Amino acid sequence: MTISEIQRAFNIAFPYLSVELPEGVGDKNCSVHSCKVTGEMTVTKVEAMFDKALGCESKILRQTGTVWVATERTKEWTLTRQNERGKEFSATLHTSSGQQNKTNV
């Protein structure tokens, strides 16, 4: 699998999360067949697993509206919890934005 394929598969499984890799890593082929990611894994565990498999430091980001934020303070949360929180924040921001627009019309 290439790094792009890994990132795409991760984002399909967790649409409000993203795997960030350092610039210049490129789209090399990686052997990550032993990397099975589940929603019950913590950010810390997944980042460590990706770091070892990819040979570089990875970071998992969470979407909040239109912004991707670091999960530094919530690294012990599971991916499922992170993804749900991203969905909640994005829905709240979208709803607030929609209500504001309706008020201004």
Backbone as JSON, one array per atom type, in Angstrom:
{
  "sequence": "MTISEIQRAFNIAFPYLSVELPEGVGDKNCSVHSCKVTGEMTVTKVEAMFDKALGCESKILRQTGTVWVATERTKEWTLTRQNERGKEFSATLHTSSGQQNKTNV",
  "N": [[0.84, -1.19, 0.0], [0.42, 2.26, -0.7], [1.36, 5.36, 0.89], [-0.61, 7.29, 0.46], [-2.8, 5.64, -0.05], [-3.09, 4.41, 2.42], [-3.73, 6.62, 4.03], [-6.14, 7.38, 2.81], [-7.77, 5.1, 3.24], [-7.85, 5.12, 6.04], [-9.2, 7.54, 6.45], [-11.66, 6.95, 5.32], [-12.63, 5.04, 7.09], [-12.66, 6.56, 9.41], [-14.08, 9.33, 9.16], [-13.86, 11.91, 10.28], [-11.31, 12.18, 11.09], [-7.78, 12.41, 10.44], [-4.68, 11.25, 9.08], [-1.63, 12.66, 9.48], [1.46, 13.23, 7.91], [5.0, 13.94, 7.86], [6.13, 16.61, 5.68], [7.52, 15.91, 2.48], [7.77, 13.2, 2.69], [6.7, 11.73, 0.68], [5.11, 9.39, -1.6], [5.63, 6.68, -0.97], [5.8, 3.07, -1.17], [4.52, 1.02, 1.41], [4.9, -1.37, 3.99], [2.38, -2.31, 5.66], [0.8, -4.33, 6.46], [0.56, -5.65, 8.87], [-0.58, -3.79, 10.43], [-3.33, -3.37, 11.95], [-6.01, -1.4, 12.41], [-8.31, -0.38, 14.81], [-11.4, 0.99, 16.04], [-11.35, 1.08, 18.79], [-8.79, 1.55, 19.57], [-6.32, 3.74, 20.97], [-5.29, 7.12, 20.17], [-2.58, 7.49, 20.75], [-1.58, 4.84, 20.6], [-2.11, 4.13, 17.91], [-0.67, 6.1, 16.48], [1.94, 5.39, 17.28], [2.13, 2.85, 16.16], [1.86, 3.42, 13.4], [4.12, 5.08, 13.13], [6.21, 3.26, 13.49], [5.72, 1.42, 11.37], [5.79, 3.07, 9.09], [8.12, 4.47, 9.33], [8.46, 7.11, 10.05], [7.41, 10.09, 11.83], [4.04, 10.23, 12.71], [0.89, 11.97, 12.86], [-2.31, 12.23, 14.28], [-5.12, 13.96, 13.32], [-8.06, 15.84, 14.16], [-11.16, 16.74, 12.76], [-12.74, 19.84, 13.06], [-15.35, 21.5, 12.32], [-14.36, 23.38, 9.65], [-11.71, 23.15, 10.11], [-8.69, 21.43, 10.86], [-7.59, 19.94, 13.78], [-4.97, 19.35, 16.16], [-4.56, 16.39, 18.15], [-3.33, 16.43, 20.55], [-3.95, 16.88, 23.31], [-5.8, 14.96, 23.78], [-4.9, 12.41, 23.35], [-5.21, 9.93, 24.58], [-7.74, 9.17, 24.09], [-10.02, 7.0, 22.37], [-10.05, 6.1, 18.86], [-12.66, 5.98, 17.92], [-14.03, 7.62, 19.78], [-12.71, 10.06, 19.3], [-13.44, 10.48, 16.6], [-16.23, 10.64, 16.81], [-16.43, 12.96, 18.39], [-15.36, 14.84, 16.61], [-17.35, 14.75, 14.63], [-19.54, 15.71, 16.11], [-18.64, 18.35, 16.79], [-18.35, 19.42, 14.22], [-20.98, 19.26, 13.24], [-22.28, 20.93, 15.07], [-21.03, 23.4, 14.54], [-21.78, 23.7, 11.88], [-24.58, 23.81, 12.1], [-24.86, 26.1, 13.73], [-23.8, 28.0, 12.01], [-25.63, 27.83, 9.91], [-27.98, 28.68, 11.18], [-27.29, 31.27, 11.77], [-27.06, 32.35, 9.2], [-29.73, 32.14, 8.35], [-30.95, 33.93, 10.05], [-29.9, 36.33, 9.15], [-31.02, 36.63, 6.67]],
  "CA": [[0.0, 0.0, 0.0], [1.14, 3.52, -0.66], [0.96, 6.23, 1.99], [-1.91, 7.89, 0.09], [-3.84, 4.61, 0.13], [-3.26, 4.25, 3.87], [-4.45, 7.8, 4.51], [-7.49, 7.33, 2.27], [-8.49, 4.03, 3.96], [-8.06, 5.6, 7.4], [-10.23, 8.58, 6.41], [-12.95, 6.3, 5.04], [-13.05, 4.41, 8.35], [-12.84, 7.62, 10.42], [-14.19, 10.51, 8.3], [-13.56, 13.16, 10.98], [-9.91, 12.1, 11.51], [-6.83, 12.37, 9.34], [-3.31, 10.92, 9.44], [-0.7, 13.64, 8.91], [2.86, 12.8, 7.87], [5.89, 15.08, 7.54], [6.32, 16.95, 4.27], [8.68, 15.3, 1.85], [7.77, 11.74, 2.85], [6.38, 11.18, -0.63], [4.06, 8.37, -1.62], [6.33, 5.4, -1.09], [5.08, 1.86, -0.78], [4.78, 0.68, 2.8], [4.42, -2.67, 4.43], [1.58, -2.09, 6.86], [-0.17, -5.42, 6.55], [0.38, -6.02, 10.27], [-1.21, -2.66, 11.11], [-4.79, -3.43, 11.96], [-6.51, -0.29, 13.21], [-9.71, -0.51, 15.23], [-11.93, 2.17, 16.7], [-11.09, 1.03, 20.22], [-7.39, 1.9, 19.81], [-6.09, 5.15, 21.3], [-4.46, 7.88, 19.24], [-1.19, 7.18, 21.09], [-1.23, 3.5, 20.09], [-2.14, 4.14, 16.45], [0.48, 6.88, 16.02], [3.16, 4.59, 17.48], [2.11, 1.76, 15.18], [2.18, 4.02, 12.1], [5.51, 5.55, 13.17], [7.07, 2.09, 13.29], [5.49, 0.85, 10.05], [6.13, 4.01, 8.03], [9.48, 4.97, 9.53], [8.45, 8.55, 10.28], [6.44, 10.49, 12.84], [2.69, 10.52, 12.22], [0.0, 12.66, 13.8], [-3.73, 12.1, 13.95], [-5.83, 15.22, 13.48], [-9.53, 15.73, 14.22], [-11.84, 17.85, 12.08], [-13.67, 20.66, 13.83], [-15.85, 22.4, 11.29], [-13.5, 23.36, 8.47], [-10.33, 23.19, 10.6], [-8.14, 20.18, 11.41], [-6.88, 20.27, 15.01], [-4.14, 18.3, 16.75], [-5.19, 15.64, 19.23], [-2.31, 16.37, 21.6], [-4.52, 16.82, 24.67], [-6.76, 13.87, 23.86], [-4.23, 11.24, 22.77], [-5.63, 8.69, 25.21], [-9.09, 8.85, 23.62], [-10.06, 6.04, 21.27], [-10.35, 6.69, 17.55], [-14.11, 6.14, 17.84], [-14.39, 8.82, 20.54], [-12.19, 11.22, 18.55], [-14.25, 10.65, 15.4], [-17.55, 11.12, 17.25], [-16.28, 14.36, 18.82], [-15.23, 15.62, 15.38], [-18.67, 14.81, 14.01], [-20.35, 16.61, 16.94], [-18.16, 19.72, 16.61], [-18.64, 19.85, 12.85], [-22.42, 19.44, 13.14], [-22.61, 22.11, 15.85], [-20.58, 24.57, 13.81], [-22.6, 23.8, 10.67], [-25.9, 24.25, 12.54], [-24.73, 27.5, 14.16], [-23.59, 28.8, 10.82], [-26.9, 27.84, 9.18], [-28.93, 29.51, 11.92], [-26.87, 32.65, 11.62], [-27.42, 32.77, 7.87], [-31.18, 32.29, 8.28], [-31.29, 35.16, 10.77], [-29.49, 37.47, 8.36], [-31.75, 36.68, 5.38]],
  "C": [[0.88, 1.25, 0.0], [0.63, 4.33, 0.53], [-0.39, 6.87, 1.69], [-3.04, 6.89, 0.29], [-4.13, 4.38, 1.61], [-4.09, 5.4, 4.42], [-5.91, 7.78, 4.05], [-8.34, 6.28, 3.01], [-8.81, 4.46, 5.39], [-9.2, 6.62, 7.42], [-11.61, 8.02, 6.07], [-13.5, 5.69, 6.33], [-13.4, 5.46, 9.41], [-12.9, 8.96, 9.68], [-13.88, 11.85, 8.97], [-12.14, 13.16, 11.54], [-9.03, 12.02, 10.27], [-5.44, 12.0, 9.88], [-2.4, 11.9, 8.71], [0.72, 13.09, 9.01], [3.73, 13.99, 7.5], [5.96, 15.34, 6.04], [7.56, 16.27, 3.74], [8.74, 13.79, 2.0], [7.5, 11.08, 1.51], [5.31, 10.11, -0.52], [4.7, 7.0, -1.85], [5.42, 4.24, -0.72], [5.49, 1.47, 0.63], [4.24, -0.71, 3.09], [3.68, -2.47, 5.75], [0.53, -3.18, 7.04], [-0.42, -5.84, 7.99], [-0.3, -4.91, 11.07], [-2.72, -2.76, 10.98], [-5.29, -2.37, 12.93], [-7.97, -0.54, 13.53], [-10.12, 0.77, 15.95], [-11.66, 2.23, 18.18], [-9.63, 1.35, 20.58], [-7.28, 3.38, 20.12], [-5.23, 5.8, 20.22], [-2.98, 7.54, 19.48], [-0.75, 5.86, 20.46], [-1.16, 3.49, 18.56], [-0.96, 4.93, 15.89], [1.76, 6.08, 16.16], [3.25, 3.46, 16.45], [2.45, 2.28, 13.78], [3.62, 4.49, 12.05], [6.46, 4.39, 12.87], [6.93, 1.54, 11.87], [5.96, 1.76, 8.92], [7.53, 4.59, 8.15], [9.55, 6.48, 9.67], [7.35, 8.88, 11.28], [5.09, 10.83, 12.19], [1.92, 11.27, 13.3], [-1.43, 12.44, 13.32], [-4.4, 13.42, 14.3], [-7.33, 14.95, 13.49], [-10.14, 16.96, 13.56], [-12.79, 18.53, 13.05], [-14.18, 21.73, 12.88], [-14.99, 22.28, 10.05], [-12.01, 23.32, 8.83], [-9.93, 21.81, 11.13], [-7.29, 20.55, 12.62], [-6.08, 19.06, 15.51], [-4.88, 17.64, 17.9], [-4.24, 15.49, 20.42], [-2.89, 16.17, 23.0], [-5.48, 15.65, 24.85], [-6.2, 12.58, 23.27], [-4.67, 9.91, 23.37], [-7.08, 8.33, 24.87], [-8.99, 7.81, 22.52], [-10.34, 6.77, 19.97], [-11.85, 6.91, 17.4], [-14.54, 7.41, 18.57], [-13.93, 10.09, 19.82], [-13.08, 11.52, 17.35], [-15.64, 11.19, 15.75], [-17.49, 12.59, 17.67], [-16.13, 15.27, 17.6], [-16.56, 15.8, 14.67], [-19.57, 15.79, 14.77], [-19.95, 18.07, 16.72], [-18.52, 20.25, 15.22], [-20.13, 20.1, 12.67], [-22.85, 20.7, 13.88], [-22.22, 23.38, 15.11], [-21.43, 24.79, 12.56], [-23.99, 24.33, 11.02], [-25.86, 25.71, 12.96], [-24.59, 28.42, 12.97], [-24.89, 28.93, 10.03], [-27.92, 28.73, 9.87], [-28.59, 30.98, 11.76], [-27.27, 33.17, 10.23], [-28.92, 32.98, 7.73], [-31.62, 33.58, 8.95], [-30.99, 36.38, 9.92], [-30.28, 37.65, 7.07], [-32.99, 37.52, 5.5]]
}
